[in-house]
């Protein structure tokens, strides 16, 4: 991969990362409620899903998902149902004030949430499947190119999601009023449910 090609991919990766989606919602929601370090665990889950997406594309399974209406619909509705479920849980959460002395949240659960949010989005797999091959030179060694793409995608996404989470974490310091916390829970709950609804009614990307 030449420098010019990599710079073109870097620009595409930045544009993908800054576009608000379920990953940004979970990063902000976790950052606001539990702080940046907890949000970082969810963000690492998002990156693990990106790596799995790239592996799927590298193995050629992304093309199979893109070609099969049934497979696409199945993964799409599973992903949509998971986002709606997250939204309902967030909407119904008790308005408990942020306690700096509270025990740390379970990181394994946050990692799994981040993983599932990205992993159950078939449009992400197809989008990566449509984007990545354009930057792969078939005449060159493949593994190194995929590693470069994986590092670029993950580091870019981590940086952008961290910015979302850090900004939300600063706002979270003022979450001591139950009415404000309830509004915040319903805001992010509504965003999760909206993301799930949009995914459910979305069509296959061209």
PyMOL CGO cylinders between C-alpha atoms (Angstrom):
from pymol import cmd
from pymol.cgo import CYLINDER

trace = [
    CYLINDER, 0.00, 0.00, 0.00, 1.53, 3.32, -1.10, 0.3, 1, 1, 1, 1, 1, 1,
    CYLINDER, 1.53, 3.32, -1.10, 1.44, 6.45, 1.05, 0.3, 1, 1, 1, 1, 1, 1,
    CYLINDER, 1.44, 6.45, 1.05, -1.09, 8.10, -1.27, 0.3, 1, 1, 1, 1, 1, 1,
    CYLINDER, -1.09, 8.10, -1.27, -3.43, 5.12, -1.07, 0.3, 1, 1, 1, 1, 1, 1,
    CYLINDER, -3.43, 5.12, -1.07, -3.07, 4.98, 2.71, 0.3, 1, 1, 1, 1, 1, 1,
    CYLINDER, -3.07, 4.98, 2.71, -3.84, 8.69, 3.06, 0.3, 1, 1, 1, 1, 1, 1,
    CYLINDER, -3.84, 8.69, 3.06, -6.97, 8.17, 0.98, 0.3, 1, 1, 1, 1, 1, 1,
    CYLINDER, -6.97, 8.17, 0.98, -8.02, 5.30, 3.24, 0.3, 1, 1, 1, 1, 1, 1,
    CYLINDER, -8.02, 5.30, 3.24, -7.23, 7.35, 6.36, 0.3, 1, 1, 1, 1, 1, 1,
    CYLINDER, -7.23, 7.35, 6.36, -9.56, 10.12, 5.15, 0.3, 1, 1, 1, 1, 1, 1,
    CYLINDER, -9.56, 10.12, 5.15, -12.30, 7.56, 4.51, 0.3, 1, 1, 1, 1, 1, 1,
    CYLINDER, -12.30, 7.56, 4.51, -11.74, 6.02, 7.97, 0.3, 1, 1, 1, 1, 1, 1,
    CYLINDER, -11.74, 6.02, 7.97, -12.05, 9.44, 9.64, 0.3, 1, 1, 1, 1, 1, 1,
    CYLINDER, -12.05, 9.44, 9.64, -15.29, 10.20, 7.81, 0.3, 1, 1, 1, 1, 1, 1,
    CYLINDER, -15.29, 10.20, 7.81, -16.71, 6.81, 8.80, 0.3, 1, 1, 1, 1, 1, 1,
    CYLINDER, -16.71, 6.81, 8.80, -15.72, 7.28, 12.45, 0.3, 1, 1, 1, 1, 1, 1,
    CYLINDER, -15.72, 7.28, 12.45, -17.09, 10.81, 12.90, 0.3, 1, 1, 1, 1, 1, 1,
    CYLINDER, -17.09, 10.81, 12.90, -20.47, 9.88, 11.42, 0.3, 1, 1, 1, 1, 1, 1,
    CYLINDER, -20.47, 9.88, 11.42, -22.75, 9.45, 14.48, 0.3, 1, 1, 1, 1, 1, 1,
    CYLINDER, -22.75, 9.45, 14.48, -24.06, 5.93, 14.97, 0.3, 1, 1, 1, 1, 1, 1,
    CYLINDER, -24.06, 5.93, 14.97, -24.62, 3.27, 17.65, 0.3, 1, 1, 1, 1, 1, 1,
    CYLINDER, -24.62, 3.27, 17.65, -20.91, 3.26, 18.51, 0.3, 1, 1, 1, 1, 1, 1,
    CYLINDER, -20.91, 3.26, 18.51, -20.97, 6.97, 19.28, 0.3, 1, 1, 1, 1, 1, 1,
    CYLINDER, -20.97, 6.97, 19.28, -24.13, 6.55, 21.35, 0.3, 1, 1, 1, 1, 1, 1,
    CYLINDER, -24.13, 6.55, 21.35, -22.70, 3.80, 23.55, 0.3, 1, 1, 1, 1, 1, 1,
    CYLINDER, -22.70, 3.80, 23.55, -19.41, 5.71, 23.93, 0.3, 1, 1, 1, 1, 1, 1,
    CYLINDER, -19.41, 5.71, 23.93, -21.18, 8.88, 25.08, 0.3, 1, 1, 1, 1, 1, 1,
    CYLINDER, -21.18, 8.88, 25.08, -23.71, 7.06, 27.24, 0.3, 1, 1, 1, 1, 1, 1,
    CYLINDER, -23.71, 7.06, 27.24, -21.05, 5.06, 29.09, 0.3, 1, 1, 1, 1, 1, 1,
    CYLINDER, -21.05, 5.06, 29.09, -18.68, 8.02, 29.35, 0.3, 1, 1, 1, 1, 1, 1,
    CYLINDER, -18.68, 8.02, 29.35, -21.36, 10.26, 30.83, 0.3, 1, 1, 1, 1, 1, 1,
    CYLINDER, -21.36, 10.26, 30.83, -22.53, 7.69, 33.36, 0.3, 1, 1, 1, 1, 1, 1,
    CYLINDER, -22.53, 7.69, 33.36, -19.35, 5.84, 34.33, 0.3, 1, 1, 1, 1, 1, 1,
    CYLINDER, -19.35, 5.84, 34.33, -16.42, 7.96, 33.12, 0.3, 1, 1, 1, 1, 1, 1,
    CYLINDER, -16.42, 7.96, 33.12, -13.89, 7.62, 30.33, 0.3, 1, 1, 1, 1, 1, 1,
    CYLINDER, -13.89, 7.62, 30.33, -12.07, 4.49, 31.54, 0.3, 1, 1, 1, 1, 1, 1,
    CYLINDER, -12.07, 4.49, 31.54, -15.32, 2.54, 31.58, 0.3, 1, 1, 1, 1, 1, 1,
    CYLINDER, -15.32, 2.54, 31.58, -16.22, 3.95, 28.16, 0.3, 1, 1, 1, 1, 1, 1,
    CYLINDER, -16.22, 3.95, 28.16, -12.80, 2.86, 26.88, 0.3, 1, 1, 1, 1, 1, 1,
    CYLINDER, -12.80, 2.86, 26.88, -13.75, -0.74, 27.68, 0.3, 1, 1, 1, 1, 1, 1,
    CYLINDER, -13.75, -0.74, 27.68, -16.85, -0.43, 25.50, 0.3, 1, 1, 1, 1, 1, 1,
    CYLINDER, -16.85, -0.43, 25.50, -14.77, 1.27, 22.80, 0.3, 1, 1, 1, 1, 1, 1,
    CYLINDER, -14.77, 1.27, 22.80, -12.35, -1.66, 22.81, 0.3, 1, 1, 1, 1, 1, 1,
    CYLINDER, -12.35, -1.66, 22.81, -15.36, -3.92, 22.26, 0.3, 1, 1, 1, 1, 1, 1,
    CYLINDER, -15.36, -3.92, 22.26, -16.28, -1.80, 19.23, 0.3, 1, 1, 1, 1, 1, 1,
    CYLINDER, -16.28, -1.80, 19.23, -12.75, -2.28, 17.86, 0.3, 1, 1, 1, 1, 1, 1,
    CYLINDER, -12.75, -2.28, 17.86, -12.87, -6.03, 18.41, 0.3, 1, 1, 1, 1, 1, 1,
    CYLINDER, -12.87, -6.03, 18.41, -16.00, -6.11, 16.23, 0.3, 1, 1, 1, 1, 1, 1,
    CYLINDER, -16.00, -6.11, 16.23, -14.25, -4.07, 13.53, 0.3, 1, 1, 1, 1, 1, 1,
    CYLINDER, -14.25, -4.07, 13.53, -11.41, -6.61, 13.50, 0.3, 1, 1, 1, 1, 1, 1,
    CYLINDER, -11.41, -6.61, 13.50, -13.94, -9.45, 13.18, 0.3, 1, 1, 1, 1, 1, 1,
    CYLINDER, -13.94, -9.45, 13.18, -15.63, -7.58, 10.33, 0.3, 1, 1, 1, 1, 1, 1,
    CYLINDER, -15.63, -7.58, 10.33, -12.28, -7.27, 8.55, 0.3, 1, 1, 1, 1, 1, 1,
    CYLINDER, -12.28, -7.27, 8.55, -11.61, -10.97, 9.07, 0.3, 1, 1, 1, 1, 1, 1,
    CYLINDER, -11.61, -10.97, 9.07, -15.02, -11.78, 7.60, 0.3, 1, 1, 1, 1, 1, 1,
    CYLINDER, -15.02, -11.78, 7.60, -14.29, -9.60, 4.57, 0.3, 1, 1, 1, 1, 1, 1,
    CYLINDER, -14.29, -9.60, 4.57, -10.79, -11.07, 4.15, 0.3, 1, 1, 1, 1, 1, 1,
    CYLINDER, -10.79, -11.07, 4.15, -12.28, -14.58, 4.15, 0.3, 1, 1, 1, 1, 1, 1,
    CYLINDER, -12.28, -14.58, 4.15, -14.85, -13.57, 1.54, 0.3, 1, 1, 1, 1, 1, 1,
    CYLINDER, -14.85, -13.57, 1.54, -17.86, -14.05, 3.82, 0.3, 1, 1, 1, 1, 1, 1,
    CYLINDER, -17.86, -14.05, 3.82, -18.82, -10.38, 3.54, 0.3, 1, 1, 1, 1, 1, 1,
    CYLINDER, -18.82, -10.38, 3.54, -19.69, -10.95, -0.11, 0.3, 1, 1, 1, 1, 1, 1,
    CYLINDER, -19.69, -10.95, -0.11, -21.91, -13.86, 0.91, 0.3, 1, 1, 1, 1, 1, 1,
    CYLINDER, -21.91, -13.86, 0.91, -23.78, -11.66, 3.39, 0.3, 1, 1, 1, 1, 1, 1,
    CYLINDER, -23.78, -11.66, 3.39, -24.14, -8.96, 0.75, 0.3, 1, 1, 1, 1, 1, 1,
    CYLINDER, -24.14, -8.96, 0.75, -25.58, -11.46, -1.74, 0.3, 1, 1, 1, 1, 1, 1,
    CYLINDER, -25.58, -11.46, -1.74, -28.01, -13.22, 0.58, 0.3, 1, 1, 1, 1, 1, 1,
    CYLINDER, -28.01, -13.22, 0.58, -31.24, -11.39, 1.42, 0.3, 1, 1, 1, 1, 1, 1,
    CYLINDER, -31.24, -11.39, 1.42, -32.03, -13.91, 4.15, 0.3, 1, 1, 1, 1, 1, 1,
    CYLINDER, -32.03, -13.91, 4.15, -28.63, -13.66, 5.87, 0.3, 1, 1, 1, 1, 1, 1,
    CYLINDER, -28.63, -13.66, 5.87, -28.67, -9.87, 5.69, 0.3, 1, 1, 1, 1, 1, 1,
    CYLINDER, -28.67, -9.87, 5.69, -32.20, -9.64, 7.09, 0.3, 1, 1, 1, 1, 1, 1,
    CYLINDER, -32.20, -9.64, 7.09, -31.44, -12.10, 9.91, 0.3, 1, 1, 1, 1, 1, 1,
    CYLINDER, -31.44, -12.10, 9.91, -28.35, -10.24, 11.12, 0.3, 1, 1, 1, 1, 1, 1,
    CYLINDER, -28.35, -10.24, 11.12, -30.07, -6.89, 10.62, 0.3, 1, 1, 1, 1, 1, 1,
    CYLINDER, -30.07, -6.89, 10.62, -33.06, -7.73, 12.81, 0.3, 1, 1, 1, 1, 1, 1,
    CYLINDER, -33.06, -7.73, 12.81, -30.90, -9.32, 15.50, 0.3, 1, 1, 1, 1, 1, 1,
    CYLINDER, -30.90, -9.32, 15.50, -28.83, -6.13, 15.61, 0.3, 1, 1, 1, 1, 1, 1,
    CYLINDER, -28.83, -6.13, 15.61, -31.91, -3.90, 15.62, 0.3, 1, 1, 1, 1, 1, 1,
    CYLINDER, -31.91, -3.90, 15.62, -33.51, -5.91, 18.44, 0.3, 1, 1, 1, 1, 1, 1,
    CYLINDER, -33.51, -5.91, 18.44, -30.32, -5.66, 20.52, 0.3, 1, 1, 1, 1, 1, 1,
    CYLINDER, -30.32, -5.66, 20.52, -30.15, -1.87, 20.10, 0.3, 1, 1, 1, 1, 1, 1,
    CYLINDER, -30.15, -1.87, 20.10, -33.83, -1.50, 21.03, 0.3, 1, 1, 1, 1, 1, 1,
    CYLINDER, -33.83, -1.50, 21.03, -33.27, -3.71, 24.08, 0.3, 1, 1, 1, 1, 1, 1,
    CYLINDER, -33.27, -3.71, 24.08, -30.34, -1.52, 25.16, 0.3, 1, 1, 1, 1, 1, 1,
    CYLINDER, -30.34, -1.52, 25.16, -32.55, 1.53, 24.67, 0.3, 1, 1, 1, 1, 1, 1,
    CYLINDER, -32.55, 1.53, 24.67, -35.35, 0.10, 26.82, 0.3, 1, 1, 1, 1, 1, 1,
    CYLINDER, -35.35, 0.10, 26.82, -32.89, -0.77, 29.58, 0.3, 1, 1, 1, 1, 1, 1,
    CYLINDER, -32.89, -0.77, 29.58, -31.44, 2.73, 29.48, 0.3, 1, 1, 1, 1, 1, 1,
    CYLINDER, -31.44, 2.73, 29.48, -34.89, 4.37, 29.39, 0.3, 1, 1, 1, 1, 1, 1,
    CYLINDER, -34.89, 4.37, 29.39, -36.07, 2.38, 32.41, 0.3, 1, 1, 1, 1, 1, 1,
    CYLINDER, -36.07, 2.38, 32.41, -32.85, 2.81, 34.42, 0.3, 1, 1, 1, 1, 1, 1,
    CYLINDER, -32.85, 2.81, 34.42, -33.28, 4.34, 37.87, 0.3, 1, 1, 1, 1, 1, 1,
    CYLINDER, -33.28, 4.34, 37.87, -32.11, 7.98, 38.13, 0.3, 1, 1, 1, 1, 1, 1,
    CYLINDER, -32.11, 7.98, 38.13, -29.24, 7.18, 40.49, 0.3, 1, 1, 1, 1, 1, 1,
    CYLINDER, -29.24, 7.18, 40.49, -26.85, 10.13, 41.01, 0.3, 1, 1, 1, 1, 1, 1,
    CYLINDER, -26.85, 10.13, 41.01, -23.24, 9.67, 39.94, 0.3, 1, 1, 1, 1, 1, 1,
    CYLINDER, -23.24, 9.67, 39.94, -21.18, 8.53, 42.93, 0.3, 1, 1, 1, 1, 1, 1,
    CYLINDER, -21.18, 8.53, 42.93, -17.43, 8.96, 42.58, 0.3, 1, 1, 1, 1, 1, 1,
    CYLINDER, -17.43, 8.96, 42.58, -16.95, 6.50, 45.47, 0.3, 1, 1, 1, 1, 1, 1,
    CYLINDER, -16.95, 6.50, 45.47, -19.12, 3.81, 43.92, 0.3, 1, 1, 1, 1, 1, 1,
    CYLINDER, -19.12, 3.81, 43.92, -17.43, 0.49, 43.02, 0.3, 1, 1, 1, 1, 1, 1,
    CYLINDER, -17.43, 0.49, 43.02, -16.27, 0.25, 39.41, 0.3, 1, 1, 1, 1, 1, 1,
    CYLINDER, -16.27, 0.25, 39.41, -18.73, -1.00, 36.84, 0.3, 1, 1, 1, 1, 1, 1,
    CYLINDER, -18.73, -1.00, 36.84, -18.24, -4.49, 35.40, 0.3, 1, 1, 1, 1, 1, 1,
    CYLINDER, -18.24, -4.49, 35.40, -15.89, -4.00, 32.48, 0.3, 1, 1, 1, 1, 1, 1,
    CYLINDER, -15.89, -4.00, 32.48, -16.63, -7.37, 30.88, 0.3, 1, 1, 1, 1, 1, 1,
    CYLINDER, -16.63, -7.37, 30.88, -20.26, -6.39, 30.36, 0.3, 1, 1, 1, 1, 1, 1,
    CYLINDER, -20.26, -6.39, 30.36, -19.29, -3.07, 28.76, 0.3, 1, 1, 1, 1, 1, 1,
    CYLINDER, -19.29, -3.07, 28.76, -16.82, -4.78, 26.41, 0.3, 1, 1, 1, 1, 1, 1,
    CYLINDER, -16.82, -4.78, 26.41, -19.51, -7.25, 25.35, 0.3, 1, 1, 1, 1, 1, 1,
    CYLINDER, -19.51, -7.25, 25.35, -21.99, -4.42, 24.76, 0.3, 1, 1, 1, 1, 1, 1,
    CYLINDER, -21.99, -4.42, 24.76, -19.53, -2.62, 22.50, 0.3, 1, 1, 1, 1, 1, 1,
    CYLINDER, -19.53, -2.62, 22.50, -18.71, -5.85, 20.67, 0.3, 1, 1, 1, 1, 1, 1,
    CYLINDER, -18.71, -5.85, 20.67, -22.36, -6.72, 20.03, 0.3, 1, 1, 1, 1, 1, 1,
    CYLINDER, -22.36, -6.72, 20.03, -23.35, -3.18, 19.00, 0.3, 1, 1, 1, 1, 1, 1,
    CYLINDER, -23.35, -3.18, 19.00, -20.87, -3.26, 16.10, 0.3, 1, 1, 1, 1, 1, 1,
    CYLINDER, -20.87, -3.26, 16.10, -20.94, -6.98, 15.43, 0.3, 1, 1, 1, 1, 1, 1,
    CYLINDER, -20.94, -6.98, 15.43, -24.70, -7.17, 14.84, 0.3, 1, 1, 1, 1, 1, 1,
    CYLINDER, -24.70, -7.17, 14.84, -24.67, -4.39, 12.26, 0.3, 1, 1, 1, 1, 1, 1,
    CYLINDER, -24.67, -4.39, 12.26, -24.63, -6.09, 8.82, 0.3, 1, 1, 1, 1, 1, 1,
    CYLINDER, -24.63, -6.09, 8.82, -24.34, -2.73, 7.06, 0.3, 1, 1, 1, 1, 1, 1,
    CYLINDER, -24.34, -2.73, 7.06, -20.94, -2.26, 8.74, 0.3, 1, 1, 1, 1, 1, 1,
    CYLINDER, -20.94, -2.26, 8.74, -19.71, -5.57, 7.33, 0.3, 1, 1, 1, 1, 1, 1,
    CYLINDER, -19.71, -5.57, 7.33, -20.98, -4.75, 3.85, 0.3, 1, 1, 1, 1, 1, 1,
    CYLINDER, -20.98, -4.75, 3.85, -19.64, -1.19, 4.01, 0.3, 1, 1, 1, 1, 1, 1,
    CYLINDER, -19.64, -1.19, 4.01, -16.20, -2.45, 5.00, 0.3, 1, 1, 1, 1, 1, 1,
    CYLINDER, -16.20, -2.45, 5.00, -16.53, -5.12, 2.33, 0.3, 1, 1, 1, 1, 1, 1,
    CYLINDER, -16.53, -5.12, 2.33, -17.21, -2.45, -0.30, 0.3, 1, 1, 1, 1, 1, 1,
    CYLINDER, -17.21, -2.45, -0.30, -14.56, -0.03, 0.96, 0.3, 1, 1, 1, 1, 1, 1,
    CYLINDER, -14.56, -0.03, 0.96, -11.56, -2.16, 1.90, 0.3, 1, 1, 1, 1, 1, 1,
    CYLINDER, -11.56, -2.16, 1.90, -11.01, -4.04, -1.40, 0.3, 1, 1, 1, 1, 1, 1,
    CYLINDER, -11.01, -4.04, -1.40, -10.65, -0.72, -3.21, 0.3, 1, 1, 1, 1, 1, 1,
    CYLINDER, -10.65, -0.72, -3.21, -7.49, -0.03, -1.20, 0.3, 1, 1, 1, 1, 1, 1,
    CYLINDER, -7.49, -0.03, -1.20, -5.99, -3.52, -1.48, 0.3, 1, 1, 1, 1, 1, 1,
    CYLINDER, -5.99, -3.52, -1.48, -3.41, -4.05, -4.21, 0.3, 1, 1, 1, 1, 1, 1,
    CYLINDER, -3.41, -4.05, -4.21, -3.90, -7.67, -5.38, 0.3, 1, 1, 1, 1, 1, 1,
    CYLINDER, -3.90, -7.67, -5.38, -0.38, -7.69, -6.81, 0.3, 1, 1, 1, 1, 1, 1,
    CYLINDER, -0.38, -7.69, -6.81, 1.15, -7.08, -3.38, 0.3, 1, 1, 1, 1, 1, 1,
    CYLINDER, 1.15, -7.08, -3.38, 1.33, -9.19, -0.23, 0.3, 1, 1, 1, 1, 1, 1,
    CYLINDER, 1.33, -9.19, -0.23, -2.15, -9.24, 1.33, 0.3, 1, 1, 1, 1, 1, 1,
    CYLINDER, -2.15, -9.24, 1.33, -1.54, -9.77, 5.06, 0.3, 1, 1, 1, 1, 1, 1,
    CYLINDER, -1.54, -9.77, 5.06, 0.51, -6.60, 5.52, 0.3, 1, 1, 1, 1, 1, 1,
    CYLINDER, 0.51, -6.60, 5.52, -2.10, -4.52, 3.72, 0.3, 1, 1, 1, 1, 1, 1,
    CYLINDER, -2.10, -4.52, 3.72, -4.93, -5.88, 5.85, 0.3, 1, 1, 1, 1, 1, 1,
    CYLINDER, -4.93, -5.88, 5.85, -2.90, -5.23, 9.01, 0.3, 1, 1, 1, 1, 1, 1,
    CYLINDER, -2.90, -5.23, 9.01, -2.32, -1.63, 7.92, 0.3, 1, 1, 1, 1, 1, 1,
    CYLINDER, -2.32, -1.63, 7.92, -6.03, -1.19, 7.24, 0.3, 1, 1, 1, 1, 1, 1,
    CYLINDER, -6.03, -1.19, 7.24, -6.98, -2.80, 10.56, 0.3, 1, 1, 1, 1, 1, 1,
    CYLINDER, -6.98, -2.80, 10.56, -4.64, -0.53, 12.54, 0.3, 1, 1, 1, 1, 1, 1,
    CYLINDER, -4.64, -0.53, 12.54, -5.83, 2.56, 10.67, 0.3, 1, 1, 1, 1, 1, 1,
    CYLINDER, -5.83, 2.56, 10.67, -9.53, 1.78, 11.15, 0.3, 1, 1, 1, 1, 1, 1,
    CYLINDER, -9.53, 1.78, 11.15, -9.22, 0.84, 14.82, 0.3, 1, 1, 1, 1, 1, 1,
    CYLINDER, -9.22, 0.84, 14.82, -6.92, 3.67, 15.89, 0.3, 1, 1, 1, 1, 1, 1,
    CYLINDER, -6.92, 3.67, 15.89, -9.03, 6.25, 14.04, 0.3, 1, 1, 1, 1, 1, 1,
    CYLINDER, -9.03, 6.25, 14.04, -12.27, 4.91, 15.50, 0.3, 1, 1, 1, 1, 1, 1,
    CYLINDER, -12.27, 4.91, 15.50, -10.78, 4.71, 19.00, 0.3, 1, 1, 1, 1, 1, 1,
    CYLINDER, -10.78, 4.71, 19.00, -9.65, 8.33, 18.82, 0.3, 1, 1, 1, 1, 1, 1,
    CYLINDER, -9.65, 8.33, 18.82, -13.03, 9.60, 17.62, 0.3, 1, 1, 1, 1, 1, 1,
    CYLINDER, -13.03, 9.60, 17.62, -15.03, 7.47, 20.08, 0.3, 1, 1, 1, 1, 1, 1,
    CYLINDER, -15.03, 7.47, 20.08, -12.71, 8.61, 22.88, 0.3, 1, 1, 1, 1, 1, 1,
    CYLINDER, -12.71, 8.61, 22.88, -13.47, 12.23, 22.00, 0.3, 1, 1, 1, 1, 1, 1,
    CYLINDER, -13.47, 12.23, 22.00, -17.19, 11.49, 22.23, 0.3, 1, 1, 1, 1, 1, 1,
    CYLINDER, -17.19, 11.49, 22.23, -16.72, 9.67, 25.55, 0.3, 1, 1, 1, 1, 1, 1,
    CYLINDER, -16.72, 9.67, 25.55, -14.45, 12.33, 27.10, 0.3, 1, 1, 1, 1, 1, 1,
    CYLINDER, -14.45, 12.33, 27.10, -16.85, 15.11, 26.20, 0.3, 1, 1, 1, 1, 1, 1,
    CYLINDER, -16.85, 15.11, 26.20, -19.73, 13.16, 27.71, 0.3, 1, 1, 1, 1, 1, 1,
    CYLINDER, -19.73, 13.16, 27.71, -17.68, 12.27, 30.81, 0.3, 1, 1, 1, 1, 1, 1,
    CYLINDER, -17.68, 12.27, 30.81, -17.14, 15.97, 31.55, 0.3, 1, 1, 1, 1, 1, 1,
    CYLINDER, -17.14, 15.97, 31.55, -20.88, 16.52, 31.42, 0.3, 1, 1, 1, 1, 1, 1,
    CYLINDER, -20.88, 16.52, 31.42, -21.39, 13.50, 33.67, 0.3, 1, 1, 1, 1, 1, 1,
    CYLINDER, -21.39, 13.50, 33.67, -19.74, 15.29, 36.59, 0.3, 1, 1, 1, 1, 1, 1,
    CYLINDER, -19.74, 15.29, 36.59, -22.87, 17.42, 36.94, 0.3, 1, 1, 1, 1, 1, 1,
    CYLINDER, -22.87, 17.42, 36.94, -25.24, 14.44, 37.03, 0.3, 1, 1, 1, 1, 1, 1,
    CYLINDER, -25.24, 14.44, 37.03, -26.42, 14.72, 40.61, 0.3, 1, 1, 1, 1, 1, 1,
    CYLINDER, -26.42, 14.72, 40.61, -30.03, 15.83, 40.09, 0.3, 1, 1, 1, 1, 1, 1,
    CYLINDER, -30.03, 15.83, 40.09, -32.41, 12.84, 39.65, 0.3, 1, 1, 1, 1, 1, 1,
    CYLINDER, -32.41, 12.84, 39.65, -34.56, 14.73, 37.14, 0.3, 1, 1, 1, 1, 1, 1,
    CYLINDER, -34.56, 14.73, 37.14, -31.50, 15.51, 34.99, 0.3, 1, 1, 1, 1, 1, 1,
    CYLINDER, -31.50, 15.51, 34.99, -30.32, 11.92, 35.21, 0.3, 1, 1, 1, 1, 1, 1,
    CYLINDER, -30.32, 11.92, 35.21, -33.76, 10.63, 34.21, 0.3, 1, 1, 1, 1, 1, 1,
    CYLINDER, -33.76, 10.63, 34.21, -33.72, 12.96, 31.18, 0.3, 1, 1, 1, 1, 1, 1,
    CYLINDER, -33.72, 12.96, 31.18, -30.24, 11.77, 30.25, 0.3, 1, 1, 1, 1, 1, 1,
    CYLINDER, -30.24, 11.77, 30.25, -31.29, 8.12, 30.56, 0.3, 1, 1, 1, 1, 1, 1,
    CYLINDER, -31.29, 8.12, 30.56, -34.28, 8.72, 28.31, 0.3, 1, 1, 1, 1, 1, 1,
    CYLINDER, -34.28, 8.72, 28.31, -32.23, 10.72, 25.81, 0.3, 1, 1, 1, 1, 1, 1,
    CYLINDER, -32.23, 10.72, 25.81, -29.73, 7.91, 25.31, 0.3, 1, 1, 1, 1, 1, 1,
    CYLINDER, -29.73, 7.91, 25.31, -32.46, 5.28, 25.57, 0.3, 1, 1, 1, 1, 1, 1,
    CYLINDER, -32.46, 5.28, 25.57, -34.31, 7.06, 22.78, 0.3, 1, 1, 1, 1, 1, 1,
    CYLINDER, -34.31, 7.06, 22.78, -31.13, 7.28, 20.70, 0.3, 1, 1, 1, 1, 1, 1,
    CYLINDER, -31.13, 7.28, 20.70, -30.48, 3.54, 21.07, 0.3, 1, 1, 1, 1, 1, 1,
    CYLINDER, -30.48, 3.54, 21.07, -34.08, 2.69, 20.15, 0.3, 1, 1, 1, 1, 1, 1,
    CYLINDER, -34.08, 2.69, 20.15, -33.98, 5.11, 17.20, 0.3, 1, 1, 1, 1, 1, 1,
    CYLINDER, -33.98, 5.11, 17.20, -30.77, 3.51, 15.96, 0.3, 1, 1, 1, 1, 1, 1,
    CYLINDER, -30.77, 3.51, 15.96, -32.39, 0.09, 16.23, 0.3, 1, 1, 1, 1, 1, 1,
    CYLINDER, -32.39, 0.09, 16.23, -35.51, 1.25, 14.39, 0.3, 1, 1, 1, 1, 1, 1,
    CYLINDER, -35.51, 1.25, 14.39, -33.45, 2.83, 11.62, 0.3, 1, 1, 1, 1, 1, 1,
    CYLINDER, -33.45, 2.83, 11.62, -31.43, -0.35, 11.25, 0.3, 1, 1, 1, 1, 1, 1,
    CYLINDER, -31.43, -0.35, 11.25, -34.61, -2.45, 11.12, 0.3, 1, 1, 1, 1, 1, 1,
    CYLINDER, -34.61, -2.45, 11.12, -36.16, -0.41, 8.29, 0.3, 1, 1, 1, 1, 1, 1,
    CYLINDER, -36.16, -0.41, 8.29, -32.92, 0.18, 6.40, 0.3, 1, 1, 1, 1, 1, 1,
    CYLINDER, -32.92, 0.18, 6.40, -32.28, -1.42, 3.05, 0.3, 1, 1, 1, 1, 1, 1,
    CYLINDER, -32.28, -1.42, 3.05, -29.16, -3.20, 1.88, 0.3, 1, 1, 1, 1, 1, 1,
    CYLINDER, -29.16, -3.20, 1.88, -26.37, -0.73, 1.02, 0.3, 1, 1, 1, 1, 1, 1,
    CYLINDER, -26.37, -0.73, 1.02, -25.60, -0.59, -2.66, 0.3, 1, 1, 1, 1, 1, 1,
]
cmd.load_cgo(trace, "trace")
